[in-house]
Amino acid sequence: MMNKEIMRIPLLIALLVLLCVITAQPLSAQLKGDHLLGDAGLQSGTQAPPGFALLVPTYFYAASKLKNSKGDVVSDNLDLNMFVTGIGGSWVTNFKILGANYGGSVLFPFASNRLESTITTTKSPFAFSDIYFQPVQLGWHTKHADFLFGYALYFPSGKYEMGGDDNSGLGQLANELSAGSTVFFDKTKLIHFSALLSYAFNSEKKDSDVKTGDNLSIEGGLGKTWYKKAAAGPVPRIINAGVVYYMQFKTTTDKIPLAGSYALDPDKDQIFGAGLEGSYYAPHIRMLFNLRWVAEMGAQNRIQGNTFMLTLAYNLKSFEKK
């Protein structure tokens, strides 16, 4: 009876986040949040096995189109791009909280051309950006589905000055709650569909009254896993491939004192994207290689482009029980 009550907890969390989608009214579209769309895809609702991994993500975003609140193209030659990389780590322990494994992650990023708004044309040099820290990640595993809950912060550690043309950060503190699930369609858990909902609460920007509206992001994918016998050792080679998606909505109004100087209608802000993902785990070197591409569509009151993400992960230490 107790196990059933515990398993209801992640489901209730997911329903609460979903309620935000239904009740929220997208109002504003000018400023961008810290959450980088496309950083999650296949099995986004699944926690990694117990262990500690070193991470080196490489993120590139290129956009040429700007669309208004009706989805019409305002400009198709923006040539905006953003590059983010860094070094980080993620950990999953065998310590249990409400029946879930406890974990977390941290990323120390470097960025160039950090996009602050949907109409920015400034260029910033490659420099230290805003730190991502997830002190709480809880993962549940059942026979037919996995569940995930997390709490994270984006610290305004990158250089930021209101109106500056060399900013590497966004100058705002963001608190982010996330909840998701990966559902498996067969007994061997080879075919799966996932969805991860993340909601970011943004603070006012440094030394100003400007505040970015809160963002709701949904990311996941439909894919298949293959296990191939390794030449040596019990751990197999693992291949993951499938289609991925994301979407993002602004749920509260941007607070900009001189909003009249902005060209776009501040009533709508949304974006959708779909693409492909493939990953390969090489057990003999304990490395995971993950490549993801997403093409954006259906933009309203924001820029539209393509997202590319390559992640290298080194399994430094396994905590799995033998």
Steps between C-alpha positions, in 0.01 A plus 500: 500500500786737588673435165184598313478825693866577425456436129207743489732787599679547164168464319348779710804720434466447125128583516570822690751614239259404222238716670728798442475435124121498508445803723789724393435784257802582276534876509851614415770427251798730520759353737651152503550275801803296604357160402668380179245313292631172367713406800268201559354248257468121496419354843482850648289363785757236602774543757846361417628190686670566837845650446696816430562630146702787357313697231616716210197636310533702179193701400451700181193696398458674164198710401419703191126566534308737726122446523227718644206402723308366197786276394582715196866549406619851589859438391676198347862621501581551868807273507484463879692222672600392849772261617516347848737240642648423839591229744277343762409192691194296592452255782242240599525327836341195659358723775120486492250784551132403475612184322704692240873509437651838592727679251600838360716681246702815440632679190760778473427644155676727253303678230528735205215709354277425800153593371313717748190579296321392185615805307857541625776575249791538741809279490678393816842332528559147628490536879384341824118486517225420753556193722238224498461304825244229570530408869196271493417229249276208593454197276246219527507178297202269448428206273341707223618857561763723659427829678719803565475810718755777537573844639771718346640854506665718236741740673577839334876436504568614144588861414188712465428871463162635393533606136853359474620346173750257655281316753568129550215449748139609543536678833212316667451225755265222390340226709385202295273209590482197271299178484478233234463138406627242252244235402615163364290310247657155537619274781868544412469883510642544151229727354421814697329840499593783737391848608672736744321817614714784640368825646743789563425791736718796400615787724553864406813568300808642670473870600169548319123462519498278190369149559472207260167321505489143623557220248345156459705251296404148392762265351515131413501242225394164358783253451648154518795352687735227376739301720803348327740257664837662573829338402598478867319548830137458606382852408357512146529768236183710507345678202204738527328664202170667424307821441501782755291811560475810713264791560512810716240755612530830685244485783532840669561851371848641446545817705675757281460867601533621140308215337373741233846508344480131413376405153307183581149454635547396867198270504641163388824305521535138399723265304489136391774274370557147371813313401722196543727360769756222514731384778764233549651371825846343466556287812872438440571874543192573716393781265159610377472694172167674442401713199167684469358727227167684518341719232263765635153579366181681597680794662289791619659828601853361509789379287497159331795282403686174566650351815802268503635333814793260547560358847798296616463322833770300679381248760755576771352275768211254517297466820282219373464208736646179359 
